[in-house]
Amino acid sequence: MTPLQQGFHTLDHGLKTHRPLWQFDTFASFGIPWREYYPALAQWLEHTTMEDLAGEDFKQQVFQLCPDLPSALNVPTPSLMNTLPKQALTYVPSSLSSGIKGRKWEQIQAFVSHTPHADHYLEWCSGKGHLGKLLAYHHGNPVHSLEWQKVLCEAGEQEARRRTLPQTFTHADVLKGEGHSALASTHCAVALHACGDLHGELIQQAVAANTSMLCISPCCYHLTRASQYHAFSHTGQQSTLNLRQADLKLAVKEVATAGAREQRLKQRELTYRLGFDAWQRCARQQDEYLPVPSIQKALLNQGFHAFCHWAAEQKGLTNLISNLPFDDFEQIGQQRAQHVHKLEAISQLFRPALEYWLVLDRALYLEENGYHVDIGTFCDKSLTPRNWMIRAKRT
């Protein structure tokens, strides 16, 4: 058994053992869905305050009530610095980052500094080709950038010509297999934060095309056409862990880092949605969650009643409003929102383990197909929470 397989099996066992604590529908129930499995934890959670959830000793209190949780949640955080010294970037003029937000440019620099030297690079789902631009500038070797949006290809091509960089662009739909020939003719394929099916296609098409090297930072695992997760690796396929899109969302759901205004709007929307959900259950006399579409954020400023009228129109329930006014349900929404935050505080403890499980599944697929694989972080988490890199070289 390889180290990657061993790590996967350990993680898989912990996630399966404590599945009730993280795999559930947050809005489906008014109670604690895992109460019968963890009665002491449920009782303690009911008496915690919102301040307790943010306290430094929250995790330790959970661990005291569930002593085997720490081992189940033990996710190693290897740094790629341990396997390949970080390459010092040559002098990069500030003009090269023109039009790129500062944090994104720092992510690109960190990614490039951990990307091995190659004779030719293929940039997967490139956008305007900012990653490829720095690779071309730093190494001086050709970069071929693939992008689905033609207007971004044209903008990137124009920028490369203006800077006389060895970077070319191709308008291609990689989800239709249009990246295979490019993968077959490149030395190293790179993708920084390619979402869901996009990085999945890269991994599978690269194996089929016998691409020599890959450097990938996966992102947004839930952005996939499949409603159920299909493991890439043979090892992953043997797992009995069945992941839904909601579980894949949990893998990338971080503690709020948005500004105060945005956080207030999110809290208000959660309260309104849960208040409306309580209303529709009573009005329809059916105790089941009824999903409501996304909204224009401006509607939230019109108050709870306006939101509920809109939601009732969306679900064809306006005929029930006269029989059951919305008046008392905003307070119920506030209470339920606090309840949801408590449940999510527990499930959030499993987020790193779940994300690492997904990273390992991709790494194992490459290992099973003849690649030597390194996985680790390419930058600090403060720069981007999606800081895992999978680096593979065909043996």
ZINOR-V712559 format. One record per residue. N is the residue number from 0. RES is the residue in one small letter. SS is DSSP state (2 for helix, 1 for strand, 0 for the rest). Layout:
# ZINOR-V712559
n=<N | N>
res=<RES | RES>
ss=<SS | SS>
This chain:
# ZINOR-V712559
n=<0 | 1 | 2 | 3 | 4 | 5 | 6 | 7 | 8 | 9 | 10 | 11 | 12 | 13 | 14 | 15 | 16 | 17 | 18 | 19 | 20 | 21 | 22 | 23 | 24 | 25 | 26 | 27 | 28 | 29 | 30 | 31 | 32 | 33 | 34 | 35 | 36 | 37 | 38 | 39 | 40 | 41 | 42 | 43 | 44 | 45 | 46 | 47 | 48 | 49 | 50 | 51 | 52 | 53 | 54 | 55 | 56 | 57 | 58 | 59 | 60 | 61 | 62 | 63 | 64 | 65 | 66 | 67 | 68 | 69 | 70 | 71 | 72 | 73 | 74 | 75 | 76 | 77 | 78 | 79 | 80 | 81 | 82 | 83 | 84 | 85 | 86 | 87 | 88 | 89 | 90 | 91 | 92 | 93 | 94 | 95 | 96 | 97 | 98 | 99 | 100 | 101 | 102 | 103 | 104 | 105 | 106 | 107 | 108 | 109 | 110 | 111 | 112 | 113 | 114 | 115 | 116 | 117 | 118 | 119 | 120 | 121 | 122 | 123 | 124 | 125 | 126 | 127 | 128 | 129 | 130 | 131 | 132 | 133 | 134 | 135 | 136 | 137 | 138 | 139 | 140 | 141 | 142 | 143 | 144 | 145 | 146 | 147 | 148 | 149 | 150 | 151 | 152 | 153 | 154 | 155 | 156 | 157 | 158 | 159 | 160 | 161 | 162 | 163 | 164 | 165 | 166 | 167 | 168 | 169 | 170 | 171 | 172 | 173 | 174 | 175 | 176 | 177 | 178 | 179 | 180 | 181 | 182 | 183 | 184 | 185 | 186 | 187 | 188 | 189 | 190 | 191 | 192 | 193 | 194 | 195 | 196 | 197 | 198 | 199 | 200 | 201 | 202 | 203 | 204 | 205 | 206 | 207 | 208 | 209 | 210 | 211 | 212 | 213 | 214 | 215 | 216 | 217 | 218 | 219 | 220 | 221 | 222 | 223 | 224 | 225 | 226 | 227 | 228 | 229 | 230 | 231 | 232 | 233 | 234 | 235 | 236 | 237 | 238 | 239 | 240 | 241 | 242 | 243 | 244 | 245 | 246 | 247 | 248 | 249 | 250 | 251 | 252 | 253 | 254 | 255 | 256 | 257 | 258 | 259 | 260 | 261 | 262 | 263 | 264 | 265 | 266 | 267 | 268 | 269 | 270 | 271 | 272 | 273 | 274 | 275 | 276 | 277 | 278 | 279 | 280 | 281 | 282 | 283 | 284 | 285 | 286 | 287 | 288 | 289 | 290 | 291 | 292 | 293 | 294 | 295 | 296 | 297 | 298 | 299 | 300 | 301 | 302 | 303 | 304 | 305 | 306 | 307 | 308 | 309 | 310 | 311 | 312 | 313 | 314 | 315 | 316 | 317 | 318 | 319 | 320 | 321 | 322 | 323 | 324 | 325 | 326 | 327 | 328 | 329 | 330 | 331 | 332 | 333 | 334 | 335 | 336 | 337 | 338 | 339 | 340 | 341 | 342 | 343 | 344 | 345 | 346 | 347 | 348 | 349 | 350 | 351 | 352 | 353 | 354 | 355 | 356 | 357 | 358 | 359 | 360 | 361 | 362 | 363 | 364 | 365 | 366 | 367 | 368 | 369 | 370 | 371 | 372 | 373 | 374 | 375 | 376 | 377 | 378 | 379 | 380 | 381 | 382 | 383 | 384 | 385 | 386 | 387 | 388 | 389 | 390 | 391 | 392 | 393 | 394>
res=<m | t | p | l | q | q | g | f | h | t | l | d | h | g | l | k | t | h | r | p | l | w | q | f | d | t | f | a | s | f | g | i | p | w | r | e | y | y | p | a | l | a | q | w | l | e | h | t | t | m | e | d | l | a | g | e | d | f | k | q | q | v | f | q | l | c | p | d | l | p | s | a | l | n | v | p | t | p | s | l | m | n | t | l | p | k | q | a | l | t | y | v | p | s | s | l | s | s | g | i | k | g | r | k | w | e | q | i | q | a | f | v | s | h | t | p | h | a | d | h | y | l | e | w | c | s | g | k | g | h | l | g | k | l | l | a | y | h | h | g | n | p | v | h | s | l | e | w | q | k | v | l | c | e | a | g | e | q | e | a | r | r | r | t | l | p | q | t | f | t | h | a | d | v | l | k | g | e | g | h | s | a | l | a | s | t | h | c | a | v | a | l | h | a | c | g | d | l | h | g | e | l | i | q | q | a | v | a | a | n | t | s | m | l | c | i | s | p | c | c | y | h | l | t | r | a | s | q | y | h | a | f | s | h | t | g | q | q | s | t | l | n | l | r | q | a | d | l | k | l | a | v | k | e | v | a | t | a | g | a | r | e | q | r | l | k | q | r | e | l | t | y | r | l | g | f | d | a | w | q | r | c | a | r | q | q | d | e | y | l | p | v | p | s | i | q | k | a | l | l | n | q | g | f | h | a | f | c | h | w | a | a | e | q | k | g | l | t | n | l | i | s | n | l | p | f | d | d | f | e | q | i | g | q | q | r | a | q | h | v | h | k | l | e | a | i | s | q | l | f | r | p | a | l | e | y | w | l | v | l | d | r | a | l | y | l | e | e | n | g | y | h | v | d | i | g | t | f | c | d | k | s | l | t | p | r | n | w | m | i | r | a | k | r | t>
ss=<0 | 0 | 2 | 2 | 2 | 2 | 2 | 2 | 2 | 2 | 2 | 2 | 2 | 2 | 2 | 2 | 2 | 0 | 2 | 2 | 2 | 0 | 0 | 0 | 0 | 0 | 0 | 0 | 0 | 0 | 0 | 0 | 0 | 0 | 0 | 0 | 0 | 0 | 2 | 2 | 2 | 2 | 2 | 2 | 2 | 2 | 0 | 0 | 0 | 2 | 2 | 2 | 2 | 0 | 0 | 0 | 0 | 2 | 2 | 2 | 2 | 2 | 2 | 2 | 2 | 0 | 0 | 0 | 2 | 2 | 2 | 2 | 0 | 0 | 0 | 0 | 0 | 0 | 1 | 2 | 2 | 2 | 0 | 0 | 0 | 0 | 0 | 0 | 0 | 0 | 0 | 0 | 0 | 2 | 2 | 2 | 2 | 0 | 0 | 0 | 0 | 2 | 2 | 2 | 2 | 2 | 2 | 2 | 2 | 2 | 2 | 2 | 2 | 0 | 0 | 0 | 0 | 0 | 0 | 1 | 1 | 1 | 1 | 0 | 0 | 0 | 0 | 0 | 0 | 2 | 2 | 2 | 2 | 2 | 2 | 2 | 2 | 2 | 2 | 0 | 0 | 1 | 1 | 1 | 1 | 1 | 1 | 0 | 0 | 2 | 2 | 2 | 2 | 2 | 2 | 2 | 2 | 2 | 2 | 2 | 2 | 2 | 0 | 0 | 0 | 0 | 1 | 1 | 1 | 1 | 1 | 0 | 0 | 2 | 2 | 2 | 0 | 0 | 0 | 2 | 2 | 2 | 2 | 2 | 0 | 0 | 0 | 1 | 1 | 1 | 1 | 1 | 1 | 1 | 1 | 2 | 2 | 2 | 2 | 2 | 2 | 2 | 2 | 2 | 2 | 2 | 2 | 2 | 2 | 0 | 0 | 0 | 1 | 1 | 1 | 1 | 1 | 1 | 1 | 0 | 0 | 0 | 0 | 0 | 0 | 0 | 0 | 1 | 0 | 0 | 0 | 0 | 0 | 2 | 2 | 2 | 2 | 0 | 0 | 0 | 0 | 0 | 0 | 1 | 2 | 2 | 2 | 2 | 2 | 2 | 0 | 0 | 0 | 0 | 0 | 0 | 0 | 0 | 0 | 2 | 2 | 2 | 2 | 2 | 2 | 2 | 2 | 2 | 2 | 2 | 2 | 2 | 2 | 2 | 2 | 2 | 2 | 2 | 2 | 2 | 2 | 2 | 2 | 2 | 0 | 0 | 0 | 0 | 0 | 0 | 0 | 0 | 0 | 0 | 0 | 0 | 2 | 2 | 2 | 2 | 2 | 2 | 0 | 2 | 2 | 2 | 2 | 2 | 2 | 2 | 2 | 2 | 2 | 2 | 0 | 0 | 0 | 2 | 2 | 2 | 0 | 0 | 0 | 0 | 0 | 0 | 0 | 0 | 2 | 2 | 2 | 2 | 2 | 2 | 2 | 2 | 2 | 2 | 2 | 2 | 2 | 2 | 2 | 2 | 2 | 2 | 2 | 2 | 2 | 2 | 2 | 2 | 2 | 2 | 2 | 2 | 2 | 2 | 2 | 2 | 2 | 2 | 2 | 2 | 2 | 2 | 2 | 2 | 0 | 0 | 1 | 1 | 1 | 1 | 1 | 1 | 1 | 0 | 0 | 0 | 0 | 0 | 0 | 0 | 0 | 0 | 0 | 1 | 1 | 1 | 1 | 1 | 1 | 1 | 0>
